[in-house]
């Protein structure tokens, strides 16, 4: 498979993508293969949105190939506090993104391949897409024991998940995207997809844990490039189209008008966290101070990522009731977010009596509350 990146092909692709829905003119007989030149999760998710919203898929099905630098991607109706270790993501500078499709949480890095199949809603066939992937893997390495399950996963050796699936069904257009584990860092994957938050109750869609394995572990000669090439080859064969991949820059407004606004929206706190279904956190923690250990109970309702109700129960001799009430009052309405809480408690501390012992207890309480986030 030869990657076509000449000016001629870029201009041709631009004409295809920018053609209005009513007057779409296909340059291929039934399909188009595109690959992102970016490893940014927000840009690549924005391309999915752009194709879904702008392309006429009546005569032209599309396969979009993409890979991301380290990122955790949650489903549209999921709770990030329930799905992953946000503190660890912040420490490792791993991005968190919320996609517009349903399904569970996945970890992406450059050892993971992402495939998005675009069709009309009527032609949407997840099982057929996954069978295409399996056929490509078999053509590449016939000895691989891979098959598709009724849950639309691909299993290796009948027990290890190497691909998960999610989809978005629009009024007329639809897409199905899936992952393929080639050589992902499984230690990071398992670490970041393990929530440390206790006492959280939510109606958000939970992910279903599964044992995973890299294809590289089965055959060390397999690479992401080989897999991408094999899948594109099989897609081209089944759709009887030219066997080449069109490279696309997800930041190119001349090819994808409005794409950068879509990418920016996907990065906003309001989308990533604010779209979280309402949840409650009811927990307690211990604070060791001098010769005593204090048990603190916390109960919060969080809606749209903001604290709606906040109750903190602790002995009044440890912190003046008025000060505790002021803390609860200021937390109510604020983002359930350590950065915002830090700014809030720092402001309140300035109004706190200039008592070193009291301020130490205040800081310990606030640090533990931030640990809940």
Secondary structure, 3 states (H helix, E strand, C coil): CEEECCHHHHHHHHHHHHCCHHHCCCCCCCEEEEEECCCCHHHHHHHHHHHHHHCCCCCCEEEEEECCCCEEEECCCCCHHHHCCHHHHHHHCCEEEECCCCCCCEEECCCEEEEEEEEECCCCCHHHHHHHHHHHHHHHCCCCCEEECCCCCEEECCCEEEECEEEEECCCEEEEEEEEECCCCHHHHHHHCCCCCCCEEECCCCCCCCCECCHHHHCCCCCHHHHHHHHHHHHHHHHCCCCEEEEECCCCCCCCCCHHHHHHHHHCHHHHCCCCCCEEEEEEEEEEECCEEEEEEEEEEEECCEEEEEEEECCCCCCCHHHHHHHHHHHCCCECCHHHHHHHHHHHHHCCCCCHHHHHHHHHHHHHHHHCC
